[in-house]
Amino acid sequence: MGATMSPTDFTRLAQYAGSGCEKYDRRGEIFGREDVIPLWVADMDFPAPDFVTEALSARLADGAFGYAKPDAEHFRAIADWLCDQHGWHVCPNHILPVPGVVPAIAMAIRAFTSPGARVIIQPPVYFPFFQVVRDQGRTLQENPLVETDGRYEMDFDALAEQARDAEMLLLCNPHNPGGRAWSIEELEQVAAICARHEVMVISDEIHMDLTYPEVAHTPFAHAAGHAGVRWMTVSAPGKTFNTAGIGGGFAVIVDSTQRDTFGRERRGMHLGEGSVFGLVAMKAAYTEGGDWPAELMTHIAHNRDRVVAAVADLPIEPMWPESTYLLWLDCRGMGLSDAERDPGDIALQRFFIDEAGLGLSQGIIFGEAGRGFMRINLATPTRVIDRAMQQLRAAFGKQGGRAPS
């Protein structure tokens, strides 16, 4: 596989107001102000790497945009990427195209569970997990993560009890918003519990490439192999290469019967097998982008350290991340609620918006366990992070009784 260092300029702000991107152009709707620094939506402000944009430009120059179908090289590129980046050997025939991770999860719920079935999620967790379960007419079963020494761990005792009455577990691996890269030991416990109770595991691994330099991602497949658990993995290049707006993803299903079942559900949705540009971008990313994740995460680590240093004397505790370009901030020490209870109460979200001028993701949307937290997106030029931290510190300086010591 090609592995060429990208000349991407991580000082360039490629997204901006009026560009049609959600992060900037929905600020007024989401935050009530157009001037907040937007650090919420989980996409990057950097341009996509040159090897992706050059492949797209070449296809655009062809001028032919008929119905698209992935070819053998497309599936081979995905399989090679999984092998080279994660030591995961996948047969290309076990890979299916999907329009995206959340649509694939919706299809899996419909294909592998019965109406009204219990589906386990582990909050605080990627918020579409809640709605995608409900939208398919299934029942949410929450297995909250446990905060131990500033990091999240799974409650395996509760999971074993809840699995008795469930049909599926949605696993966020790596974890959004907490940044955990689950270990093989943790994943093996999940696999054993779910195998024992015949619970199928759907592993969302869209952040698989975004681990910090000292950390490695463990595919759930590595734990599932000998456990006898039913499973499938869904992922996409959108987070890694900032191509989320183009769409396109893939599912890995080793079991042929399960693959046929999912394939029927996918075909029944009549969504096709991907867009021209989605397929081109994915192949280019997975063929030429071998060095890109490490290069990107080196920059993200720098931004992480800038935030951690900036809040060191504030009542905000960052949860040290092992993966993703997202940072989970424990703001419970600020003593602010997640919703205004009376006219004199400054809600947590309002403090960040009105006092600091920052548009972050409110922790409560990730479930009740996210109450008192905020999520900040680090995938932006360092000067943006520095300005955001200057505004945050200035906001604390203005708040009587909340100023840093």
Summary of the structure (lengths in Angstrom):
residues: 405
radius of gyration: 21.2
end to end distance: 52.2
largest distance: 63.2
contacts: 1348
relative contact order: 0.16
helix: 42%
strand: 15%
